[in-house]
Amino acid sequence: MPKLKTKSGAKKRFKLTASGKVRSGQAGKQHGMIKRSNKTLRNQRGTTILCDADARIVKKFMPYG
């Protein structure tokens, strides 16, 4: 079998943790901060773990981790 290619967009946006979960940046932080509350912006710092349904999709794009 030939090697599978990793999707370039997924490679740039997601990382796999040691336990196999998918880590990604927080959504909703690109623009429009002025209309969001300070609490929302505080909670959106850093990265987050994707839910299982979304992680399953992303893992198909990254066959080798």
N, C-alpha and C positions, 0 to 999 in steps of 0.2 A: 504494500500500500504506500502511496506517496504521503509525504508529510502534509499536515493541514496547516493552512495559514491562519494566523491570528488577525482579527479585525483591527486595523490601525486605530480607529476611533476608540475602541474598547481598551486597547493597550494604553492609550494616553489618559483615559478617564478613570479607570478602575484598577485596584490592586487587590490581590488575594491575601488574607491573613494566614497565619500559620495553621489555624484550625479549619481553613477552607471557606471562611465567610468572605463576602465581597465588600470592600471598603470604597466609598466614593465621597466626592465633595458634596457639601450641602446644596440643596436646590433653592432657588429663589434669591440668589445673592449677586446676580449679574448687574442689575440696574433697578432703579425705583426704590432706593432705600428710604427716601424721605417719607413715603406713605406707610412704611412699616413701623411697628412699635419698637422701642428700644429693647424690650424683652425678647421679641422675635429675633432681632439681629444678634443679640447676645447668645441665644440658643442655637443660632445657625453658624457659629464659629467652628472652625476645624472640619472634621470629616464625620461621616456616619456609616453605619452598617446597613446594607440593603436588606429588605424583607426577603423571605425565601422565594416568593414567586418571581421577583425581579432578579434575584441572584441566579436563579436557574437559567434565565434568558442570557444573562451576561456570561455565564460559564460556558455556554455553547460557542460564544465568540472568542473565548480564550482557551483553546483545547489543551494547552500545556502549562496553564497556570500563570 
